[in-house]
Amino acid sequence: MSNLSGVNKPSIKLSQKHLDVNDPNLKIVLDDIQGNILKSHGRTHSRHIFLKFTGKTEDNRHWLNQFASKLTSAYKQHQTSIDYKSTGTEHLFTGILLSNSGYQALGIDDFKIPDDKAFRAGMKDLDFLYDTGPNGVHERTNNPLNDNPDTWQHPFNDQVDLLIILAYGGIDSDEILCNDYLENEIDNIKNSSKKVASILSIEKGYTLRNSNNDVIEHFGFVDGLSNPVFFKSDFDYWQNKEGVEYYDPTAPFDLVAVNDPGGFDEDLSFGTYVVYRKMQQNIRGFKDQAKSLASEISQKTGIQIDTEYAEALAFGRHKDGTPLIQSTKTPSNNNFSYLEDMKGAKCPFHSHIRKTNPRGDTNRLNGTLMRNERSHRIVRRGISYGSKNLNPETEWTDAGLLFLSCQSDIEQQFLVTQCGWSDNSNFPLDNTGHDPITGDQNAKSSDNLWQHEIDGKVIDLDFRYKDLVRILGGEYFFAPSISFFKNLIDES
Ligand code: HEM
C-alpha cells in the first residue's frame, strides 16, 4: 500500500477530462497506468502472446515481477513518442494483461482482484446473466454475445492466463526489421518464461494502409477516426483540425480507468478492463453483397449506384472515412451528429458507426440523457491480422481484426454496444435491423428495411448484409497498474 499521505498527496478526479501529461500532479498516476489505454501506442507492428502459467505460484510471481520491468507506462509512452517524432528512434511498447485465471495462478488475494462481473466470469461463461438492454429495458439474459466457444480457435478454447502485447515500428519502418526485432523479443520471453509458463499462441498484428497512408481495416475503410479523447493535447488537435461544435470527443478519465485494488495506492493506481475478440472478415462476401445492394438501389431509383457507395451504407462512412452525414460546412471526420438525419435517410440507423455510437440518437428518440448514452462508449485499440490481399477470389480468407477495447465496465460499455445496440434489431427504433458489420450474424429476424435518400429522392430498401464477420475467440482481461507487478514479490 501507499506511503503517500497527508496534504501534499497528488490526486486525480475520476471525472477529470483534458488530462495534461506535463501536469506534475498527474505524473505519479501516468507512471503507474499502462500505456495504450489513454492513448494508442501508435506502433505499426504487434505481437499478442497468449500464455498459460505452469509453475508454482511464487515462481510465476517472481518471473512476472521481473518481466514487468519492461512495461511501458502512459508517461513513458508519451516520452517515447516525443523522441520518435524528434529523432526517429523507435521504441518497443510492452503491455501485460491478466485474465481472472491468471490472477488465480499468481495466488492473488480475492480482494486485490478486479471485481467486474464479466471479467470474473470470463468470456466463455455462457450461463452468467447480464443486463444489456438499452432504454431502461432491464432484463438479465445469459450469453448475450451469442458466441459458440465450442467452435473457437486455439488458444481461446483453452485457458489463457496472460496476454503480453509487444508493438514496434513507425509509419516508415522496414517491415522485415520490425518483425525481426519482435521475434527476437519473443525468443527472450520464451527463454525466460520456460519454467513458469507455456506460450499457447501468438497473433501477429500490423497496420494496413490505403494509398493516402491512412490506417484501414480489411474491408478497405479508414479506421481509428473516432475514439474517446482523454488528453488536452488530443482535444486541441481535433478542435484545430475540424472543430468540435457538433460532437464532443472528450471523455472523463473513468470512462476507461478503474482503480486497481492490487496497486500501490487506492487513489492513484489504475488499470482498465480489456475485451479481446479475434474477428475474421469475409472480404469477398462483403464485396459481392454490396454489388447486389448497388444493383437493387440502381434498379429501384434509376440512379446508378456503385459498389463502393453500397459498402459505405453498411459503415455509415465512405471508404476514405468521410461520414455519410456531414453536419458542418467543411468536411469533417468526427465533428458530426445525426441531428439532421432523424429519419436515417442519409446514414442508415443500422450502419456500423451509428449503431455503435449513436451521437445523441437515444436522446432525441427516447429521451435518454446524453451523459448516459456517452457513458457506454468504448476505447478501441484493435489491429489487423492475416493476409494483406484486400481483393481475394474466395470468401473467408485468413484476415481480420484483433479487436481490443478498453473500458471501466465491460457490461455497461462493450456488452451494451455489442449486444444492446449492434445485435439488437430494435435499436434505436423498432425494426432498425442489425449492425451489418458486427451485429448478430446468426439472427433470424426479418431483413433490414430502411429508408435512404439519393439525389433528394427517399426510397425504401429491403436488404440485409449477412455473414460478414465471424468470431474465432476471445477473452476478458485486466491491464493492472505497474505497481501491481512490483508488489508481486514484496507481498508473496
Ligand atoms: C471486424 C470487425 C470490425 C470492423 C471491420 C470495424 C470497422 C470500423 C470502422 C471502419 C469504423 C469507422 C472508423 C472510425 O469511426 O473510427 C469503426 C468505428 C467504430 N467501431 Fe468498429 N469495427 C469492427 C468491430 C467493432 C466492434 C466489435 C465494436 C464494438 C462492439 C466496434 C465499435 C466501433 C465504434 C464504437 C466505432 C466508432 C463509432 C463512432 O464513434 O462514430 N467495432 N469500426
Residues whose N, C-alpha, C, O or C-beta is under 5 A from the ligand:
A	BS01	HEM	E217 F221 V222 D223 G224 L225 S226 M279 I353 T356 N357 L401 F414 T417 Q418 T438 V469
